[in-house]
Amino acid sequence: MHLSPDQIVFWHYGFLKLNATIVFTWGLMLVMAGGSKLITRNLSIGIQRSRWQNLLEIVVTGIEKQIEEVGLSRPEKYLGFLGTLFLFVAAAAVCTVIPGYEPPTASLSTTAALALCVFVAVPFFGVEEQGVRNYLKSYAKPTIIMLPFNIISELSRTLALAVRLFGNMMSGAMIIGILLTITPFIFPIIMTVLGLLTGMVQAYIFSILATVYIAAATRDRKPKPEPVQAIPA
Amino acid sequence: MTIIAVASIVIAGITISLGSIGPALAEGRAVATALTSLAQQPDASATITRTLFVGLAMIESIAIYCFVVSMILIFANPFWNHVIAQTAGK
């Protein structure tokens, strides 16, 4: 019984190892990128459109609306990064129905890599939006005493993102593995359904948390003037 | 050598059992409060539901940390692996 798909090794040469995590990650990337390329070959603007284009439009506009609801004013700037996070983690979870597949997010390497991407993206978008000085000054808010705590909270948020996703996906895979050695057919199937549900929820949580962190870093801190209310006579 | 095995198994059980009490109680309180506010303001149901899910995930993380520790103690225990390596080497 293995703890993560890192331990299934297909091929190794010296210190280079081709393990199941890498194979499934690249497989997912191929399917998602190739599928999107195929669907978006002939995009149509009118009413007549293929059902696949309709599906992609629903997904993209749904993610855009979610990003805007959290508080980012121009969602198209962040749609690439945040949408990819959500779609990759969701696809990794949903493909569990394929027999022989293990989600690559059940390995701490994948989730640590995704969390590091968020860790780099938050200052990047913050500096892009506010400039270097204002962004660095935001670490000293509300007082300068909070500076070490703000830095520690950045690091612990990243660690929490990685371990949360890893723990959820690993526990799902492990429960199914343990149950398959104990009980007959029906109970592992119910646990697989539960694993799909938690996988989708964790994908949503990961991307929403990344959105909230980016929104906190790019928030405009200048106080806005109060809008003048029109009072009908 | 058996002390390592006994300690690992006992602590793995205690970790996951004690570690799930707090998050379970907290999640119950969070959902109860969310239901109350949904009943008071059904218009804000999208925001309340989204905030509820984010909050539940944060609370669940604590239980997940305990679960990861107990899984490591059972399946990827470094002390037990060291003992096994020593016994195999003898």
Interface residues (C-beta under 8 A of the other chain):
Chain A: M1 H2 L3 E69 A160 V163 R164 F166 G167 N168 M170 S171 M174 V201 Q202 Y204 I205 I208 L209 V212
Chain B: A46 T47 R50 F53 V54 A57 E60 S61 I64 Y65 F67 V68 M71 I72 F75 A76
